[in-house]
């Protein structure tokens, strides 16, 4: 476990990403965002808000890749 500061708000957090015995608390969130090598860990609140914003944005503004991925799920179904 490592004590870090949230790269967004500066709050202290405990990071367990480098542990070998158990996963960090942040691994309980969905993996929907690429890891940003320019940014360190986010606290629970900032990570939650960031993921929520990403989900809402992808629903409201789907990329062509997202639309194709959804369409492919239905391409093998017969009607």
Secondary structure per residue as TSV (DSSP state, phi and psi in degrees):
chain	resnum	aa	ss	phi	psi
A	1	X	-	360.0	142.2
A	2	X	E	-132.7	134.2
A	3	X	E	-84.2	128.4
A	4	X	E	-134.8	171.3
A	5	X	E	-108.9	136.5
A	6	X	-	-58.1	129.2
A	7	X	T	-72.9	-7.3
A	8	X	T	-99.2	-52.6
A	9	X	T	-111.9	-12.6
A	10	X	-	87.8	2.2
A	11	X	-	-67.5	144.9
A	12	X	E	-72.3	138.0
A	13	X	E	-142.6	161.0
A	14	X	E	-105.4	120.7
A	15	X	E	-103.5	130.8
A	16	X	-	-119.3	21.0
A	17	X	T	-64.2	-26.6
A	18	X	T	-94.7	8.6
A	19	X	-	-73.6	151.7
A	20	X	S	-104.8	-16.5
A	21	X	S	-92.4	-34.2
A	22	X	S	-149.1	158.2
A	23	X	-	-78.3	156.4
A	24	X	-	-67.8	154.8
A	25	X	G	-56.5	-31.6
A	26	X	G	-69.3	-17.4
A	27	X	G	-71.8	-7.9
A	28	X	G	-78.1	-14.4
A	29	X	S	-83.4	154.9
A	30	X	-	-66.0	142.9
A	31	X	-	-85.9	82.2
A	32	X	-	-114.5	-5.2
A	33	X	S	-121.5	138.0
A	34	X	-	-67.5	149.3
A	35	X	-	-70.3	131.1
A	36	X	-	-97.9	110.5
A	37	X	T	-67.9	-13.8
A	38	X	T	-88.7	-6.9
A	39	X	S	-126.9	139.9
A	40	X	-	-88.4	-166.9
A	41	X	-	-59.8	155.5
A	42	X	-	-111.2	149.5
A	43	X	-	-70.8	170.2
A	44	X	H	-55.2	-46.3
A	45	X	H	-65.2	-48.5
A	46	X	H	-66.3	-37.3
A	47	X	H	-66.0	-42.4
A	48	X	H	-60.8	-47.0
A	49	X	H	-62.8	-43.3
A	50	X	H	-62.8	-42.4
A	51	X	H	-67.0	-42.5
A	52	X	H	-59.7	-44.2
A	53	X	H	-62.7	-40.0
A	54	X	H	-64.3	-43.0
A	55	X	H	-64.3	-47.8
A	56	X	H	-61.2	-43.2
A	57	X	H	-63.4	-40.6
A	58	X	H	-71.8	-26.7
A	59	X	H	-74.7	-44.9
A	60	X	H	-78.0	-26.3
A	61	X	S	-137.1	66.7
A	62	X	-	-66.4	140.5
A	63	X	-	-79.6	165.4
A	64	X	H	-59.2	-38.8
A	65	X	H	-61.1	-41.9
A	66	X	H	-64.5	-43.3
A	67	X	H	-63.8	-42.7
A	68	X	H	-64.0	-41.2
A	69	X	H	-61.0	-41.8
A	70	X	H	-68.0	-42.9
A	71	X	H	-62.8	-37.2
A	72	X	H	-63.9	-29.5
A	73	X	H	-63.3	-28.7
A	74	X	H	-99.6	-7.4
A	75	X	T	-67.5	-24.4
A	76	X	T	-95.2	-5.4
A	77	X	-	-79.0	141.3
A	78	X	-	-102.9	144.7
A	79	X	-	-112.1	360.0
